Amino acid sequence: MSAKSINRYQTLIAHLFKKGYRKGRKAIAFDRTELEDAANLLEVKLPKNLGDVIYSFRYRNPLPPEILKTQPEGMEWVIEGTGRARYEFRLVRVNRIEPNPNLVTTKIPDATPEIVTAHALSDEQALLAIIRYNRLIDVFLGITACSLQNHLRTTVSGLGQIEIDEIYVGMDRHGCQYVIPVQAKGGSDRLSTVQTKQDLACCREKFPGLVCRSVSTQFMQDGSIVMFELCLDEDASVKITEERHYRLVPSDKISAKELDQYRQKSLQ
């Protein structure tokens, strides 16, 4: 996204925030049509995709400085959906999904078809394809899983329209069945606790008979892949229950010593 577009988006979203902000408030409601009113008032060219203004600050870019400076220590503003085309600035505890740099990386034989690697259009799409072809959901969660649908767009009560990057269904050796929403981010996009909450809410509503296990994944700077399993704790905060790092390599790049180390770990 160009700097000009970011500045335009910042101007619009800051106007909506300031219009409803009062010191001590923890929630500020607005709807998508208010972006049109703001654009007319401020004489800012309205983007063709209104939803991208909101998406950019939910998942891609930091909120404008005039919003950030109102955050108390240990708290941050996020934008959450509250219904169809309706949203809310909400003050929540700071919560980041970030890789632990000290965690060991496991080598996995790369099963990605070369033609897929050569023609992947974006980091996010490449990551989803790599996970699918290398069955990393199975490896990470220890179940047998199959991709049900990617970019699932649906409506969830109280949230409005959401999109899940990819959704899997799976089963363990005891016959227990699972639904696995996967959040994948590439480039500069950040893994989002807001999206995790949406994914979990969707699975509770659409798949009430299945156990939901939420997964978030991202390329790391060295090209390896981090995978998180996430859940909600008692105060509805997103917590990491499991984190693993994987590096895809040709099979002959996994040494006998490494194979023995992996075998020892599996016996523990």
C-alpha positions in Angstrom: 0.0 0.0 0.0 1.4 3.5 -0.9 2.2 6.1 1.7 -0.5 8.3 0.2 -3.2 5.6 0.7 -2.0 5.0 4.3 -2.2 8.7 5.1 -5.7 8.9 3.6 -6.8 5.9 5.6 -5.3 7.4 8.8 -7.1 10.6 8.3 -10.5 8.8 7.9 -10.1 6.4 10.8 -8.7 9.1 13.2 -11.8 11.2 12.4 -14.1 8.4 13.4 -12.2 7.8 16.6 -12.0 11.4 17.7 -15.7 11.9 16.9 -16.7 9.4 19.6 -13.7 9.5 22.0 -14.1 10.8 25.6 -11.5 10.3 28.3 -12.2 7.1 30.2 -14.3 5.5 27.4 -13.3 1.9 26.6 -15.5 1.4 23.5 -16.5 3.6 20.5 -19.0 2.3 18.1 -19.2 3.2 14.4 -20.5 1.8 11.1 -18.9 1.6 7.6 -21.2 4.3 6.2 -19.6 6.9 8.5 -16.4 6.6 6.4 -18.4 8.2 3.5 -19.5 11.0 5.7 -15.9 11.5 7.0 -14.5 11.6 3.4 -17.1 14.2 2.4 -16.5 16.4 5.4 -12.7 16.2 5.2 -12.6 16.4 1.4 -10.6 13.1 1.2 -10.9 10.9 -1.8 -13.0 7.9 -0.8 -11.3 4.5 -1.5 -13.3 2.1 -3.7 -13.1 -0.6 -1.1 -14.4 0.9 2.1 -13.7 -2.4 4.0 -10.0 -2.1 3.2 -9.7 1.0 5.4 -10.9 -1.0 8.4 -9.0 -4.1 7.4 -5.7 -2.3 7.1 -5.9 -1.1 10.8 -7.2 -4.4 12.1 -4.5 -6.6 10.6 -1.8 -4.6 8.7 -0.9 -1.2 9.9 -0.7 0.6 13.3 -3.5 3.0 14.2 -2.7 6.7 13.8 -0.5 8.4 16.4 -3.4 10.5 17.7 -5.3 7.3 18.6 -2.2 5.6 20.0 -1.4 8.4 22.4 -4.7 7.9 24.2 -3.8 4.3 25.2 -3.1 3.8 28.9 0.0 1.8 29.7 -0.5 -1.9 29.1 -3.7 -1.3 27.0 -4.3 -0.8 23.3 -7.1 0.1 20.9 -8.3 -2.6 18.5 -11.2 -2.6 16.0 -13.7 -5.5 16.4 -16.8 -6.3 14.4 -20.1 -6.0 16.2 -22.6 -6.7 13.4 -23.1 -6.3 9.7 -20.9 -3.4 8.6 -20.7 -2.3 12.2 -17.5 -2.0 14.3 -16.1 -0.8 17.6 -12.9 0.7 18.8 -12.3 -1.4 21.9 -9.6 -0.8 24.6 -8.1 -4.2 25.6 -4.9 -5.5 27.2 -1.9 -5.6 25.0 -1.7 -9.1 23.5 0.8 -10.1 20.8 1.2 -13.4 18.9 4.9 -13.4 18.2 7.4 -16.2 17.8 9.8 -17.2 20.6 13.2 -16.8 19.0 14.8 -19.3 21.4 12.5 -22.2 20.3 14.2 -25.1 18.4 13.4 -25.5 14.7 12.3 -28.9 13.3 13.3 -29.9 9.8 10.5 -31.3 7.6 11.1 -32.9 4.1 9.7 -30.4 1.6 6.8 -31.9 -0.3 5.7 -28.7 -2.0 5.4 -29.2 -5.8 8.0 -27.0 -7.5 5.4 -25.6 -9.9 3.3 -24.4 -6.9 6.4 -22.7 -5.3 7.2 -21.0 -8.7 3.8 -19.5 -9.2 2.6 -18.6 -5.7 1.1 -15.1 -5.9 1.6 -13.9 -2.4 3.3 -14.8 0.9 -0.1 -15.7 2.5 -1.2 -17.8 -0.4 2.2 -19.5 -0.6 2.1 -20.2 3.1 -1.3 -21.8 2.9 -0.3 -24.0 0.0 2.9 -25.1 1.7 1.0 -26.0 4.8 -1.5 -28.0 2.8 1.0 -29.9 0.7 3.3 -30.7 3.6 0.4 -31.7 5.9 1.7 -29.4 8.6 -1.6 -29.2 10.3 -1.4 -33.0 10.9 2.2 -32.7 12.0 1.6 -29.8 14.4 -1.7 -31.0 16.0 -1.0 -34.8 15.8 -4.3 -35.5 14.0 -5.4 -36.3 10.5 -6.9 -33.2 8.9 -8.3 -32.2 5.5 -8.8 -28.8 4.0 -12.5 -28.0 3.9 -12.4 -24.5 2.4 -10.1 -21.6 2.0 -11.1 -17.9 2.3 -14.4 -18.9 3.9 -16.7 -15.8 4.1 -19.6 -16.1 6.4 -21.7 -14.1 8.9 -21.4 -14.7 12.6 -24.0 -13.5 15.1 -22.9 -10.3 16.9 -19.8 -9.9 14.6 -21.1 -9.5 11.1 -19.2 -10.8 8.1 -15.9 -12.5 8.7 -13.4 -14.4 6.6 -11.3 -17.4 7.7 -8.1 -17.9 5.7 -8.5 -21.6 5.6 -10.6 -24.1 7.6 -9.8 -27.8 8.1 -11.7 -30.7 9.6 -9.9 -33.6 11.2 -10.0 -36.6 13.4 -7.8 -38.3 16.0 -7.2 -42.0 16.7 -10.0 -42.1 19.2 -12.5 -40.8 16.6 -12.9 -37.3 18.1 -13.6 -34.8 15.3 -12.1 -31.3 15.1 -12.6 -28.1 13.1 -9.4 -26.1 12.7 -9.6 -22.5 11.5 -6.2 -21.3 10.2 -5.0 -17.7 10.2 -2.0 -17.2 7.9 -0.1 -13.9 7.5 2.6 -13.0 5.1 4.7 -9.9 4.5 4.3 -7.2 7.0 0.8 -8.3 8.2 0.6 -9.2 11.9 -1.1 -12.2 13.4 -4.3 -10.8 15.0 -5.9 -11.8 18.2 -9.1 -10.1 16.9 -9.1 -12.6 14.0 -8.5 -15.5 16.3 -11.6 -14.5 18.4 -13.7 -14.3 15.2 -12.5 -17.7 14.0 -13.3 -19.3 17.3 -16.8 -17.7 17.4 -17.5 -18.8 13.9 -16.6 -22.4 14.7 -18.7 -22.5 17.9 -21.7 -21.3 15.8 -21.2 -23.2 12.6 -19.7 -26.4 13.9 -21.1 -26.9 17.5 -20.5 -30.7 17.5 -16.8 -30.4 16.7 -13.8 -29.5 18.9 -12.3 -26.3 17.7 -8.5 -25.9 17.6 -7.4 -22.5 16.3 -4.1 -22.3 14.5 -2.2 -19.2 13.4 0.9 -19.4 11.2 3.5 -17.1 9.6 6.8 -17.1 7.8 9.7 -16.1 10.0 12.5 -13.9 8.8 14.8 -16.8 8.1 12.1 -18.5 5.9 11.0 -21.1 8.5 7.4 -21.4 9.5 6.0 -20.7 13.0 2.7 -22.4 14.0 0.7 -21.5 17.1 -2.3 -23.2 18.7 -4.4 -20.5 20.4 -7.3 -20.5 22.8 -9.3 -18.1 24.9 -8.8 -18.0 28.7 -11.3 -17.1 31.3 -11.2 -13.3 30.6 -11.5 -13.9 26.9 -7.9 -13.1 26.2 -6.1 -15.1 23.4 -3.4 -17.3 24.8 -0.8 -19.5 23.1 -1.1 -23.2 24.1 1.5 -24.6 21.7 4.2 -23.1 19.4 6.4 -25.0 17.0 8.9 -23.9 14.3 9.4 -25.8 11.1 11.9 -25.5 8.3 11.2 -27.3 4.9 14.3 -28.8 3.4 15.2 -31.5 0.9 15.2 -34.9 2.6 18.9 -35.4 2.2 19.5 -32.2 4.3 18.1 -34.0 7.4 21.1 -35.7 9.0 21.0 -39.1 10.8 21.9 -37.3 14.0 18.8 -35.0 13.6 16.6 -38.0 12.8 17.8 -39.7 16.0 17.1 -36.5 18.0 13.5 -36.4 16.6 13.0 -40.1 17.4 14.2 -39.6 21.0 11.8 -36.7 21.4 8.8 -38.7 20.1 9.6 -41.4 22.7 9.5 -39.0 25.6 
